[in-house]
Amino acid sequence: SSPAWGHGLWHGTIAPLALGVSIAAYAGKFDPQRLLRALEDYRITNLSAAATHYRMIKNATAGRGIGDRLVLQKLSFTGEPMDSDTAAWAEKAFGLPVCSIYGSTEVGVILANYPGAADLEVKAGSLGKPVPGVEVAVLDSQGGVCADGQVGEIMVRRGDGWFAIKDLGHRDGDGYYYHDGRADDAIISAG
């Protein structure tokens, strides 16, 4: 993810470096074959990219598998929802589910559908559950908490109030959140 995004800066750059983990960043026009070569050559174990990048890799490989030359252990995406066809292809091609990391530059990551915690089941199509220490809710237009399955605006608690992420979503009975579109017409792209 681009360091222009909060996820790319904090979770993809600063946090790994603070923990002594090596990172790699992609510069220049995106080329799926170049990325695949870098994943293989540098033995990268964790790939985080936009859903569009996964679709571009799928299209560049004509939908076939990637093979066993990669050592990836985790795949994630952020910045936009991933369609079910691309998610299914990626899981088959890479042998791993592609998991959502959701939030915004203003508030950081607030929801994760990410492998690693024994008590967190990865649910396909879900944004995941709130990360520890974060309170998330789906609120209706009057500010009330929506019932499970009811679409409203995804909000995160900040101080004594709610901060709007500007996305619509719903929560299921197991506490997993789902994306249902934008709550406004503004889309910030390319940093």
C-alpha positions in Angstrom: 0.0 0.0 0.0 1.2 3.5 -0.8 2.8 5.4 2.1 0.5 8.2 1.1 -2.2 6.1 2.8 -2.3 5.7 6.5 -2.1 1.9 6.1 0.9 2.0 3.9 2.7 4.5 6.1 1.9 3.2 9.6 1.2 -0.5 9.1 3.3 -1.1 6.0 6.4 1.0 6.8 6.8 2.4 10.3 5.5 -0.5 12.4 7.5 -3.2 10.6 10.6 -1.2 10.7 10.1 -0.5 14.4 9.9 -4.3 14.9 13.0 -5.0 12.9 11.1 -6.5 9.9 12.5 -5.9 6.4 10.1 -4.2 4.0 9.9 -3.6 0.3 8.1 -0.9 -1.5 7.0 -0.8 -5.1 7.9 2.3 -7.1 6.8 3.3 -10.6 3.9 2.2 -12.9 2.4 -1.0 -11.6 3.4 -4.1 -13.6 2.0 -7.4 -12.3 4.9 -9.5 -13.7 7.4 -7.2 -12.1 5.7 -7.6 -8.7 5.6 -11.4 -9.0 9.3 -11.4 -9.8 10.1 -9.2 -6.8 7.9 -11.5 -4.6 10.0 -14.4 -5.7 13.4 -12.8 -5.8 13.2 -11.2 -2.4 11.3 -14.1 -0.8 8.6 -11.7 0.4 6.2 -13.3 3.0 3.5 -10.7 3.4 1.8 -8.9 0.5 -0.6 -6.0 1.1 -2.1 -4.3 -2.0 -5.2 -2.8 -3.3 -7.9 -5.1 -4.7 -7.2 -3.6 -8.1 -3.6 -4.9 -7.9 -4.9 -8.4 -7.3 -7.3 -8.1 -10.2 -4.4 -6.9 -12.4 -2.3 -9.9 -11.4 -5.2 -12.3 -12.1 -5.6 -10.7 -15.6 -1.9 -10.7 -16.3 -1.6 -14.4 -15.5 -4.7 -15.3 -17.5 -6.4 -16.5 -14.2 -4.0 -19.4 -13.8 -2.2 -20.3 -10.6 1.0 -18.6 -9.6 2.8 -21.9 -8.8 5.0 -22.8 -5.8 7.9 -20.4 -6.3 6.6 -17.9 -3.8 6.9 -18.0 0.0 4.0 -15.8 0.9 2.4 -16.4 4.3 -0.2 -13.6 4.4 -2.1 -11.6 1.8 -4.1 -8.5 2.6 -5.9 -5.7 0.8 -7.2 -2.3 1.7 -8.5 0.8 0.1 -11.5 -0.8 -1.8 -13.7 -3.9 -1.6 -12.5 -7.0 -3.4 -14.9 -8.8 -5.7 -15.6 -12.5 -4.9 -14.1 -13.8 -8.2 -10.8 -12.1 -7.5 -10.8 -13.3 -3.9 -11.5 -16.9 -5.0 -8.8 -16.7 -7.7 -6.2 -15.3 -5.3 -6.9 -18.0 -2.7 -6.5 -20.7 -5.3 -3.5 -19.1 -7.0 -1.5 -18.1 -3.9 -2.9 -20.8 -1.5 -3.9 -18.2 1.0 -7.1 -16.2 1.6 -6.8 -12.5 0.9 -7.9 -10.7 4.1 -9.3 -7.2 4.5 -7.6 -4.5 6.6 -10.1 -1.6 6.9 -9.9 1.9 8.2 -8.9 5.4 6.9 -5.9 7.6 7.0 -7.6 9.8 9.6 -8.2 7.0 12.1 -5.9 4.2 11.1 -7.0 0.5 10.9 -10.2 -0.1 12.8 -11.3 -3.5 11.4 -9.3 -6.6 10.5 -10.2 -9.9 8.9 -6.7 -11.2 9.2 -5.2 -14.6 10.0 -2.9 -14.9 13.0 -5.1 -14.8 16.1 -6.4 -18.2 17.0 -9.7 -16.7 18.1 -10.4 -14.8 14.8 -12.1 -16.8 12.1 -11.4 -15.3 8.6 -14.9 -14.7 7.0 -14.8 -14.3 3.2 -16.2 -11.0 2.1 -16.0 -9.5 5.6 -14.1 -6.4 6.7 -13.5 -8.3 9.9 -13.9 -7.4 13.6 -12.7 -4.3 15.4 -9.0 -4.3 16.3 -8.3 -4.4 20.1 -8.9 -1.1 21.8 -11.2 0.3 19.1 -15.0 0.7 19.3 -16.8 0.5 16.0 -20.5 0.7 15.3 -22.9 1.0 12.4 -25.2 4.0 13.1 -28.5 5.0 11.4 -29.2 8.6 10.2 -30.5 9.5 13.7 -27.3 8.3 15.4 -28.7 5.0 16.8 -26.9 1.7 16.6 -28.3 -0.4 13.7 -29.6 -3.9 14.2 -27.5 -6.8 12.9 -27.9 -6.9 9.1 -29.2 -3.3 8.9 -27.1 -0.9 6.6 -25.9 2.3 8.2 -22.8 4.4 8.4 -19.6 2.8 9.8 -18.4 4.9 12.7 -15.5 4.7 15.2 -15.6 6.1 18.7 -13.2 9.0 19.3 -13.4 10.6 22.7 -17.0 11.1 23.6 -18.4 11.0 20.1 -18.5 9.1 16.8 -16.2 9.8 13.9 -17.6 9.0 10.4 -15.5 6.9 8.1 -17.8 7.9 5.2 -18.7 4.3 4.3 -21.9 2.4 4.6 -21.9 -1.1 6.1 -23.6 -3.6 8.3 -22.7 -6.0 11.0 -23.6 -9.6 11.3 -24.7 -11.6 14.3 -21.1 -12.8 14.9 -19.8 -9.2 15.1 -18.2 -9.1 11.6 -18.6 -5.9 9.6 -19.3 -5.7 5.8 -18.9 -2.9 3.3 -22.0 -1.6 1.5 -20.7 1.3 -0.5 -19.7 4.9 0.1 -21.8 7.3 2.3 -20.7 10.2 0.2 -19.6 10.9 -3.4 -15.9 11.8 -2.5 -13.2 9.3 -3.5 -9.6 10.3 -2.9 -7.2 8.4 -5.1 -3.5 8.4 -5.9 -2.6 9.8 -2.5 
